Amino acid sequence: MIFKVYYQENRFEVPVRENTQSLYVEASTEREVRHHLKDRNFNIELVQLLEGQHLEYEQASQDYKVESIDA
């Protein structure tokens, strides 16, 4: 499954829409995604499962690059 993660680059930064970054992670569960990113200094706002037309829309973006979690 593909998850889109919305985050701030600094764990202590107050979430502001204009500063929100995103990345895509392939994992089985949201828990795996959060565990994979725990060592990064991110303030994670939302982990969203992408599927169907929403996933197709995101895949059409030039910024679509997926990180895969190696088990």
Buried (B, 14 or more C-beta within 10 A) or exposed (E): BBBBBBBBEEEEBEEEEEEBEEBBBEBEEBEBBBEBBEEEEBBBBEBBBBEEEEBEEBEEEEEEEEBEBEE
